[in-house]
Amino acid sequence: MVKEYWDTISSIYDLFSRLYLGCLYNELIDEILLRVRSQDTVLELAAGTGIVTQHLTEKCAHVFAVDIS
């Protein structure tokens, strides 16, 4: 039941997050990318729909992202 719920609302959640939290996410992503190197392996916990994960995969050697949903 939980999986079906998040599968249904994930695109709406992403849109809401980008519209209302966009500046905050951008600042967070910029700070994270300053601290990781191209040879790093990163574990992202509570990855949600992967907004931050997507940026990490473009810079890091390996990214493991998990989320309960």
C-alpha positions, 0 to 999 in steps of 0.5 A, a space after each residue: 500500500 505504501 509503495 503504491 501511494 508513493 508511486 502515485 504521487 512521486 511526480 507531484 511531489 517532485 514538482 512541488 519540491 522544485 517549485 516551492 523548495 527549488 532555491 533550498 534544493 539548489 543551495 543544498 546540491 551546490 554545497 554537496 557537490 563542493 564536498 565530493 570528488 569524482 573518485 568518491 563513493 557516496 551513500 545517500 540515505 532518505 533519497 526520496 525521488 532522487 533529486 539530489 541523487 541525480 546530481 551526485 551520479 554526474 560527479 561521483 564514481 559510485 552512488 548508492 541511494 536508498 529510501 524507505 518509500 
